[in-house]
Amino acid sequence: MDHVAVPCLDIAGNVAFYVQNFGAQVLYQDATWAFLKVGQGKLALVTPSQHPPHVALRVDEETLKIAAQKAGKTVDSHRDGTQGIYIEDLSGNVIELICYPPGETLYENR
């Protein structure tokens, strides 16, 4: 598991809520999403028009490529250097398969 993304209409307000109430650490924030470390987990706050609510599973590059091919998807490069695809499970839940650059920890050591 890498992170869970929940929809928010007010990114800044929700960031303040998680920081003040749960001691969250802001790893990244812009107008359309924020990435927080809360305890041992990571939480993405996303605007519904820009990012789907989802569960992100961290996979290696080969697994990502195979899954993309099976799903008929193109692997997307994200602004933070990760790559991923979004797929739906049989119940319609959105799953992101995410791959970090080789040797890169990005948000792990913060």
Residue pairs with C-beta under 8 A, 6 or more apart in sequence:
1 41
1 55
1 56
1 57
1 58
2 42
2 56
2 57
2 58
2 96
2 98
3 35
3 41
3 42
3 43
3 44
3 56
4 41
4 42
4 43
4 44
4 54
4 55
4 56
5 33
5 43
5 44
5 45
5 46
5 51
5 52
5 53
5 54
5 55
5 56
5 96
6 43
6 44
6 45
6 46
6 53
7 46
7 47
7 48
7 53
8 14
8 45
8 46
8 47
9 47
9 48
11 29
11 30
11 31
11 32
11 33
11 34
11 45
11 47
12 29
14 34
14 45
15 24
15 26
15 29
15 34
15 36
15 45
18 24
18 36
18 38
18 43
18 45
19 25
19 26
19 36
22 38
22 39
23 38
24 36
24 37
24 38
24 43
25 36
25 37
25 38
25 110
26 34
26 35
26 36
27 35
27 36
27 37
27 42
27 107
27 110
28 34
28 35
28 80
28 107
29 35
31 47
32 46
32 47
32 50
32 51
33 44
33 45
33 46
33 47
33 50
33 51
34 44
34 45
35 42
35 43
35 44
35 107
36 42
36 43
36 44
36 45
37 43
37 107
37 110
42 107
44 51
44 56
46 52
46 53
52 86
52 94
53 94
54 86
54 93
54 94
54 95
54 96
55 93
55 94
55 95
55 96
56 84
56 95
56 96
56 97
56 98
57 95
57 96
57 97
57 98
58 98
58 99
58 100
59 67
59 97
59 98
59 99
60 99
61 83
61 99
61 102
63 97
63 99
64 75
64 83
64 84
64 85
64 97
64 98
64 99
65 75
67 73
67 85
67 87
67 97
68 74
68 75
68 85
68 97
71 85
71 87
73 85
73 86
73 87
74 85
75 83
75 84
75 85
76 83
76 84
76 85
77 83
78 84
80 106
81 100
81 101
81 104
81 106
82 98
82 99
82 100
82 101
82 106
83 98
83 99
84 96
84 97
84 98
84 99
85 96
85 97
86 94
86 95
86 96
87 94
87 95
87 97
88 94
88 95
89 95
100 106
